[in-house]
Amino acid sequence: MNVVNFLRQKPQLLSPLVTYALNGLEKCWMPEHGRWSHIYHLDGRTRPNESVPHSDAFYTLNVLLGMSRLPEWPAGIAAAEIYAQNAVDLLRLPAAKYAYGMALWSAAELGLDVPQAVAQRVESLLSKADNWHGFRAQDLGMLLAGVIAQAQAGERRWVPFIDPLFAFLREHYHAPSGLFFDQPHGFRRRFASFATQTYLTLACYLYGEFTGKPDAIAMADGSTRKLIALQGPQGEWPWFFDALRGTVLDYYEVYSVHQYGMAPAFLEHAEQHGVKEARDALIRGFKWVLGENQLRRPMLVPDLQLSIRSQVRKGELRTAKLRMLRALANAHLHRQAGLTDPAGLDVRLECRSYELGWILWSFGRRTDLKQLTHDPAFAAPAVDELRRAP
């Protein structure tokens, strides 16, 4: 991957934020694998990129999805080759079901054909409704987004799946609180993450816009308004919810990608459908990354044009058990979670390539939020020098 010449030749096409993300992705590229990395470690190690093949492949498809939003494709990035390799690799790797949804979605946005073996795997998965009962929210959300994108691109073979998948979502995942359950059955379903809300809210918007059915838009608007009501005092998007009651079970970890990428993805649709509070929520959430957070520190690494993954409670960098126990206790006691003392917080010193891909998706075509996309934080000396280069 080499985006440097592209950025030098056509800096006027891109905002400083998008330039920042592309430069960061340059660091995450692993030419020996033909993928962007699972993790770029920010602790100073000599080989910062860590590869986990099935995650690399999914993240790479996610990055390509984001790049599809750029006003012009960067020279030197062989999208078709990178896409085909990583989509096919899903078949031999322990890939999650949602990765196949991303394969459909990114291909449609890039104008590429889905490899036949991959398409057959997805058709086999979707043709048996019994399979759907094993879907987590991210699986269902991305698969529905993928088949809608394919249908919009003219691939009619996916149309028969669209209405039944949305009906399944509405019946089994939409909670009385307005939030979404994480899975269709069982005790675990009420414990839902911010990712749960993002992918199903976005899927409802995409379905409503594709079919013209207002009930889907109403579901998405309702989820968006509920999430905004639960947003933290400094724009924090909470990580864990009781979807049944519509409460926050734990704010932490607070992830940078939620603040600058995933929340803006569905909030853009919400703005377009008249959710007036969506724009302010997007701006407040984004400013958390710029330093308006509990630690009063930017979550950016300007020298590398990367971001710091999250703010997390001290002692919980290597275990999720404590936050799960906390969430169970809060649910049992009907207790609303709050923010902890900043002295008890740490940061997770890593960046994942898909996070930068979500920046490209959410801001690659936006020109109306210059207070964010042109913030001085993204005009670091290295970026300024690059943009001034002949």
C-alpha positions as CSV (number, residue, x, y, z in Angstrom):
1,M,0.0,0.0,0.0
2,N,1.3,3.5,-0.8
3,V,-1.1,6.4,-0.4
4,V,1.7,9.0,0.0
5,N,1.8,10.0,-3.7
6,F,-2.0,10.2,-3.9
7,L,-2.1,12.5,-0.9
8,R,0.7,14.7,-2.3
9,Q,-0.9,15.0,-5.7
10,K,-4.5,15.6,-4.6
11,P,-4.6,16.9,-1.0
12,Q,-7.4,19.3,-1.9
13,L,-9.8,16.3,-2.3
14,L,-9.4,15.2,1.3
15,S,-10.1,16.7,4.7
16,P,-7.2,16.7,7.3
17,L,-9.2,14.0,9.2
18,V,-9.4,11.7,6.2
19,T,-5.7,12.4,5.3
20,Y,-4.9,11.5,8.9
21,A,-6.7,8.2,8.7
22,L,-5.1,7.2,5.4
23,N,-1.7,8.0,6.7
24,G,-2.4,5.8,9.7
25,L,-3.5,3.0,7.5
26,E,-0.2,3.2,5.8
27,K,1.4,2.1,9.1
28,C,-1.1,-0.8,9.5
29,W,-0.5,-2.3,6.1
30,M,1.3,-5.7,6.1
31,P,2.6,-6.3,2.6
32,E,3.7,-9.8,3.4
33,H,0.0,-10.7,4.1
34,G,-1.8,-8.3,1.7
35,R,-3.9,-7.1,4.6
36,W,-4.2,-4.4,7.2
37,S,-3.4,-5.5,10.7
38,H,-5.4,-6.8,13.6
39,I,-3.6,-4.5,16.0
40,Y,-0.9,-1.8,15.7
41,H,0.6,-1.7,19.2
42,L,1.5,1.8,20.5
43,D,3.8,0.7,23.3
44,G,7.0,1.2,21.3
45,R,7.8,-2.3,20.3
46,T,10.0,-2.8,17.2
47,R,7.3,-4.8,15.3
48,P,4.1,-3.1,16.2
49,N,1.8,-4.8,13.7
50,E,0.2,-8.0,15.1
51,S,-1.6,-10.3,12.7
52,V,-4.6,-12.5,13.5
53,P,-5.5,-13.8,10.1
54,H,-9.3,-14.0,10.4
55,S,-9.5,-10.6,12.0
56,D,-7.0,-9.1,9.6
57,A,-9.2,-10.3,6.7
58,F,-12.4,-8.8,8.2
59,Y,-10.7,-5.6,9.1
60,T,-9.3,-5.3,5.6
61,L,-12.8,-5.6,4.1
62,N,-14.0,-3.0,6.5
63,V,-11.2,-0.6,5.5
64,L,-12.1,-1.2,1.8
65,L,-15.7,-0.3,2.7
66,G,-14.4,3.0,4.2
67,M,-12.2,3.7,1.2
68,S,-15.3,3.4,-1.1
69,R,-16.4,6.7,0.3
70,L,-13.3,8.6,-0.9
71,P,-13.9,11.1,-3.7
72,E,-11.2,9.3,-5.7
73,W,-9.6,5.9,-5.3
74,P,-5.9,6.2,-4.1
75,A,-3.5,5.1,-6.8
76,G,-1.3,2.2,-5.7
77,I,-4.1,0.4,-3.8
78,A,-5.3,-2.6,-5.8
79,A,-8.8,-2.8,-4.4
80,A,-10.0,-5.7,-6.5
81,E,-7.0,-7.8,-5.7
82,I,-7.0,-7.0,-2.0
83,Y,-10.8,-7.6,-1.8
84,A,-10.7,-10.9,-3.7
85,Q,-7.9,-12.4,-1.6
86,N,-9.4,-11.5,1.7
87,A,-13.0,-12.4,0.8
88,V,-11.9,-15.8,-0.3
89,D,-9.7,-16.2,2.7
90,L,-12.8,-16.1,4.9
91,L,-13.7,-19.6,3.6
92,R,-10.5,-21.1,5.1
93,L,-10.3,-19.1,8.3
94,P,-12.5,-19.2,11.4
95,A,-14.4,-16.1,10.2
96,A,-17.4,-14.8,12.0
97,K,-20.7,-14.7,10.2
98,Y,-20.7,-10.9,10.1
99,A,-17.5,-11.0,8.1
100,Y,-19.5,-12.4,5.2
101,G,-21.9,-9.6,5.5
102,M,-19.0,-7.2,5.2
103,A,-17.8,-9.1,2.1
104,L,-21.2,-8.5,0.5
105,W,-21.4,-4.8,1.6
106,S,-17.8,-3.8,0.6
107,A,-18.1,-5.5,-2.8
108,A,-21.3,-3.6,-3.6
109,E,-19.8,-0.3,-2.6
110,L,-16.6,-0.9,-4.5
111,G,-18.5,-2.2,-7.6
112,L,-16.8,-5.6,-7.5
113,D,-18.1,-9.1,-7.9
114,V,-18.4,-11.3,-4.8
115,P,-16.4,-14.5,-5.4
116,Q,-18.7,-17.3,-6.3
117,A,-17.7,-19.6,-3.5
118,V,-18.2,-16.7,-1.0
119,A,-21.7,-15.9,-2.4
120,Q,-22.6,-19.6,-2.2
121,R,-21.5,-19.8,1.4
122,V,-23.7,-16.8,2.3
123,E,-26.7,-18.1,0.3
124,S,-26.4,-21.4,2.2
125,L,-26.3,-19.6,5.5
126,L,-29.3,-17.4,4.7
127,S,-31.4,-20.1,2.9
128,K,-32.0,-22.0,6.2
129,A,-34.0,-19.9,8.6
130,D,-32.9,-22.1,11.4
131,N,-29.4,-20.7,11.1
132,W,-30.7,-17.2,11.9
133,H,-31.4,-18.2,15.5
134,G,-27.7,-18.4,16.1
135,F,-27.0,-14.9,14.8
136,R,-25.6,-12.3,17.2
137,A,-26.7,-8.7,16.5
138,Q,-23.5,-7.9,14.5
139,D,-24.1,-11.0,12.3
140,L,-27.6,-10.0,11.5
141,G,-26.8,-6.3,11.1
142,M,-24.0,-6.8,8.7
143,L,-25.6,-9.5,6.7
144,L,-28.7,-7.4,6.2
145,A,-26.6,-4.4,5.3
146,G,-24.7,-6.6,2.8
147,V,-27.7,-8.0,1.0
148,I,-29.3,-4.5,0.8
149,A,-26.1,-3.1,-0.7
150,Q,-25.9,-5.9,-3.2
151,A,-29.6,-5.4,-4.2
152,Q,-29.0,-1.7,-4.7
153,A,-26.0,-2.6,-6.9
154,G,-28.4,-4.6,-9.1
155,E,-27.7,-8.1,-7.8
156,R,-31.3,-9.4,-7.6
157,R,-30.3,-12.8,-6.2
158,W,-30.2,-11.2,-2.8
159,V,-33.5,-9.5,-2.8
160,P,-35.6,-12.5,-1.5
161,F,-33.6,-12.4,1.8
162,I,-34.2,-8.7,2.6
163,D,-37.7,-8.6,3.9
164,P,-37.5,-11.9,5.9
165,L,-34.2,-10.8,7.6
166,F,-35.8,-7.5,8.6
167,A,-38.9,-9.2,9.9
168,F,-36.6,-11.5,12.0
169,L,-34.8,-8.5,13.3
170,R,-38.0,-6.7,14.3
171,E,-39.5,-9.8,15.9
172,H,-36.5,-11.1,17.9
173,Y,-34.1,-8.2,18.4
174,H,-36.2,-5.0,19.0
175,A,-36.5,-4.5,22.7
176,P,-39.4,-2.6,24.4
177,S,-37.0,0.0,25.6
178,G,-36.2,1.0,22.0
179,L,-32.7,-0.5,22.1
180,F,-31.8,-3.8,20.5
181,F,-31.1,-7.2,22.0
182,D,-27.8,-8.9,21.2
183,Q,-29.3,-12.2,20.2
184,P,-32.8,-13.6,19.5
185,H,-33.2,-15.9,22.6
186,G,-31.9,-16.6,26.1
187,F,-30.8,-14.8,29.2
188,R,-27.7,-13.4,27.4
189,R,-29.7,-11.4,24.9
190,R,-30.5,-8.5,27.2
191,F,-26.8,-7.7,27.7
192,A,-26.1,-5.7,24.6
193,S,-23.1,-3.7,23.5
194,F,-22.8,-0.4,21.7
195,A,-21.8,-2.4,18.7
196,T,-25.1,-4.2,18.9
197,Q,-26.9,-0.9,18.8
198,T,-24.8,0.4,16.0
199,Y,-25.2,-2.4,13.5
200,L,-28.9,-3.0,14.0
201,T,-29.7,0.7,14.0
202,L,-27.7,1.2,10.8
203,A,-29.4,-1.9,9.3
204,C,-32.8,-0.5,10.0
205,Y,-32.0,2.8,8.4
206,L,-30.6,1.1,5.3
207,Y,-33.6,-1.2,5.1
208,G,-36.1,1.7,5.5
209,E,-34.3,3.8,2.9
210,F,-34.2,0.8,0.4
211,T,-37.8,-0.2,0.8
212,G,-39.4,3.1,1.7
213,K,-41.0,1.5,4.8
214,P,-41.4,4.1,7.6
215,D,-41.6,1.6,10.4
216,A,-38.0,0.6,9.9
217,I,-36.9,4.3,10.0
218,A,-39.1,4.8,13.2
219,M,-37.3,1.8,14.8
220,A,-33.9,3.3,13.9
221,D,-34.9,6.8,15.1
222,G,-36.2,5.4,18.4
223,S,-32.9,3.5,19.0
224,T,-30.9,6.6,18.1
225,R,-32.9,8.9,20.5
226,K,-32.5,6.3,23.3
227,L,-28.8,6.1,22.8
228,I,-28.5,9.9,22.8
229,A,-30.4,10.0,26.0
230,L,-27.9,7.6,27.5
231,Q,-24.8,9.4,26.1
232,G,-22.4,10.4,28.9
233,P,-21.8,14.0,30.1
234,Q,-18.7,14.4,27.9
235,G,-20.1,12.6,24.9
236,E,-19.1,9.1,26.0
237,W,-21.0,6.4,24.2
238,P,-21.5,3.6,26.8
239,W,-20.2,0.2,26.1
240,F,-22.7,-2.1,27.8
241,F,-26.5,-1.8,28.1
242,D,-29.5,-3.7,29.6
243,A,-31.5,-3.7,26.4
244,L,-34.6,-4.9,28.2
245,R,-34.8,-1.9,30.6
246,G,-32.9,0.6,28.4
247,T,-30.2,1.4,30.9
248,V,-26.4,1.6,31.0
249,L,-24.8,-1.3,32.7
250,D,-21.2,-0.1,32.2
251,Y,-19.7,2.8,30.4
252,Y,-16.3,1.2,30.1
253,E,-14.4,0.6,28.0
254,V,-15.1,3.8,26.1
255,Y,-13.8,3.2,22.6
256,S,-12.5,5.8,20.3
257,V,-13.9,4.1,17.2
258,H,-17.4,4.5,18.7
259,Q,-16.8,8.2,19.2
260,Y,-15.3,9.1,15.8
261,G,-16.6,6.4,13.5
262,M,-19.4,4.1,14.4
263,A,-21.8,6.5,16.1
264,P,-21.3,9.0,13.3
265,A,-22.3,6.3,10.8
266,F,-25.8,6.0,12.1
267,L,-26.1,9.5,13.3
268,E,-25.7,10.8,9.7
269,H,-28.8,8.8,8.8
270,A,-30.6,10.1,11.8
271,E,-29.9,13.7,10.8
272,Q,-31.3,13.0,7.4
273,H,-34.5,11.7,8.9
274,G,-35.1,14.6,11.2
275,V,-33.6,13.5,14.5
276,K,-32.6,17.1,15.5
277,E,-30.4,16.1,18.4
278,A,-28.3,13.7,16.3
279,R,-25.8,16.4,15.1
280,D,-25.0,17.7,18.5
281,A,-24.6,14.2,19.8
282,L,-22.2,13.4,17.0
283,I,-20.1,16.5,17.7
284,R,-20.0,16.0,21.4
285,G,-19.0,12.3,20.9
286,F,-16.2,13.3,18.5
287,K,-14.8,15.9,20.8
288,W,-14.2,13.2,23.4
289,V,-11.4,11.9,21.1
290,L,-10.0,15.4,20.8
291,G,-9.5,15.6,24.6
292,E,-12.8,16.6,26.1
293,N,-12.9,13.4,28.2
294,Q,-12.3,12.3,31.7
295,L,-8.6,12.1,31.3
296,R,-8.4,15.4,29.5
297,R,-6.1,13.9,26.9
298,P,-6.5,13.6,23.2
299,M,-6.9,10.0,22.1
300,L,-4.6,10.6,19.1
301,V,-1.0,9.7,18.2
302,P,-0.1,12.5,15.7
303,D,3.4,11.2,14.9
304,L,1.8,8.0,13.5
305,Q,-1.6,9.4,12.5
306,L,-3.2,6.7,14.6
307,S,-5.6,6.7,17.6
308,I,-5.6,5.2,21.0
309,R,-8.2,2.4,21.2
310,S,-10.0,3.2,24.5
311,Q,-10.2,4.4,28.1
312,V,-10.6,1.5,30.5
313,R,-10.6,0.9,34.2
314,K,-7.2,0.2,35.7
315,G,-6.8,-3.5,36.3
316,E,-9.1,-4.5,33.4
317,L,-6.8,-4.2,30.4
318,R,-6.4,-8.0,30.3
319,T,-9.7,-9.3,31.6
320,A,-13.3,-8.7,30.9
321,K,-14.5,-10.8,33.9
322,L,-14.8,-7.8,36.2
323,R,-16.9,-5.7,33.9
324,M,-19.1,-8.7,33.2
325,L,-19.7,-9.2,36.9
326,R,-20.3,-5.5,37.3
327,A,-22.9,-5.6,34.5
328,L,-24.6,-8.6,36.0
329,A,-24.8,-6.9,39.4
330,N,-26.2,-3.7,38.0
331,A,-28.8,-5.6,36.0
332,H,-29.9,-7.7,39.0
333,L,-30.1,-4.6,41.3
334,H,-31.8,-2.5,38.6
335,R,-28.9,0.0,39.0
336,Q,-27.8,2.6,36.5
337,A,-24.1,2.7,35.9
338,G,-22.1,5.9,36.2
339,L,-18.6,7.1,35.3
340,T,-15.7,6.3,37.7
341,D,-13.1,8.5,39.1
342,P,-10.6,9.5,36.4
343,A,-7.8,8.4,38.7
344,G,-9.0,4.9,38.2
345,L,-8.7,4.9,34.4
346,D,-6.0,3.8,32.0
347,V,-5.7,3.7,28.2
348,R,-5.4,0.8,25.9
349,L,-2.3,1.5,23.8
350,E,-3.3,0.0,20.5
351,C,-5.0,0.9,17.3
352,R,-7.0,-1.4,15.0
353,S,-7.2,-0.8,11.3
354,Y,-10.9,-1.1,11.0
355,E,-11.2,1.9,13.4
356,L,-9.6,4.1,10.7
357,G,-11.8,2.5,8.1
358,W,-14.9,3.8,10.0
359,I,-13.4,7.3,9.9
360,L,-13.3,7.0,6.1
361,W,-16.8,5.7,5.9
362,S,-18.3,8.3,8.2
363,F,-16.4,11.3,7.0
364,G,-15.2,10.5,3.5
365,R,-18.0,12.4,1.9
366,R,-18.9,14.9,4.6
367,T,-18.1,18.5,4.0
368,D,-20.4,20.0,6.6
369,L,-18.5,19.3,9.8
370,K,-15.3,21.3,9.3
371,Q,-15.1,22.0,13.0
372,L,-14.3,18.3,13.3
373,T,-12.7,17.3,10.0
374,H,-10.4,20.3,9.9
375,D,-9.6,20.4,13.6
376,P,-5.9,21.4,14.2
377,A,-5.3,18.1,15.9
378,F,-5.3,16.5,12.4
379,A,-2.9,19.0,11.0
380,A,0.2,17.6,12.7
381,P,3.6,18.6,11.4
382,A,4.0,15.4,9.4
383,V,0.5,15.8,7.9
384,D,1.1,19.5,7.1
385,E,4.4,18.7,5.4
386,L,2.7,16.0,3.3
387,R,-0.1,18.2,2.2
388,R,2.3,21.0,1.2
389,A,4.6,18.7,-0.8
390,P,4.8,19.4,-4.6
